[in-house]
Amino acid sequence: MKRIAVLLMTFLFATQAQAWEHTERLAKIMAAQDEAVQVRFAVRNPLRTMAFFGIEPGMTVIEGLPGDAGWYTGLLVPFLGADGALVGADYAERMFPWFGFFSDEFIASKATWVEDWTAATRERAGEVSTGISAFQFGSMPEDMEGKADAALMIRAFHNLFRFEAEHGVLSEALDEIYRALKPGGVLGVIQHQAPDHMPAGWANGSRGYVKKATMIERLQAAGFVFEAESAVNQNPKDQPGPDDFVWRLPPSLATSGEDPALRARMLEVGESNRMTLRFRKPEQASEE
């Protein structure tokens, strides 16, 4: 028993030391970021968020909807390091005309997004030798199956929910994420959270918000195990009404920026209330 206790204590100390090393590594990376990135640390909480999801150097991580600049991309690439890999995953190319406001030029650019994003991200990475690749949902390469340690869907699910009923894009994306993850791999979710009392139609993703219970139920139906949640990205000041969209809030202020008084109120509210949920692909498929 004494030997077991010693081994357990040794393991715990080693685990804590490694966690501290990872925290210190990420903190140094964060300190090296541009001011425009650093100003959002207080509301995006990358240190606590990435620790909650269990992201570690050397992992292969899928980043959903990274965008052209890739806010989290700039942290993940140096953090994952030379033994790690980052895989960008954008919406399916066919989705973008459905929004109704993207220019023809922007929609056309999605035909070469995989190549363009990969090249631009590699260029920004400089000497960092993290593996970088990309795909669009609906066309995940076969060699991606079972390769990822984690997938991060950060404010990326609402449009998949929005267009699911008519086009099935949520089911498509979840199937590919599930297949891409290794057994035991993590799916980390951060999503604008709809108040429980709002109607289901209001919280269908078209306003940016999804209910937490809906998210958990849908991902469990796709085979993921709901493991834990964190309050790290909650903001109780965000109390949307029936006519509100999430984009009334910073950083976009898209529906409030022209009204000085409304803008001031939205800045006081701050960024959206966000659920932070950790799911896991089962180690073994269930037997039925």
ABEGO torsion letter per residue (X at the ends): XAAAAAAAAAAAAAAAAAAAAAAAAAAAAAAABBAAAAAAAAAAGAAAAAAAAGBBBGBBBBBBGAEAAGAAAAAAAAAAEAABBBBBBBBBAAAAAAAGABBAAAAAAAAAAAAAAAAAAAAAAEABABBBBBBBBGABBAAABGABABBBBBGAAAAAAAAAAAAGAAAAAAAAAAAABBBGBBBBBBBBBBBAABBAAAAAGAAGBBBAAAAAAAAAAAGBBBABBBAAABBAABBBBAABBAAABOAAGAAAAABAAAAAAAAAAEBBBBBBBBBBBBABBBBX
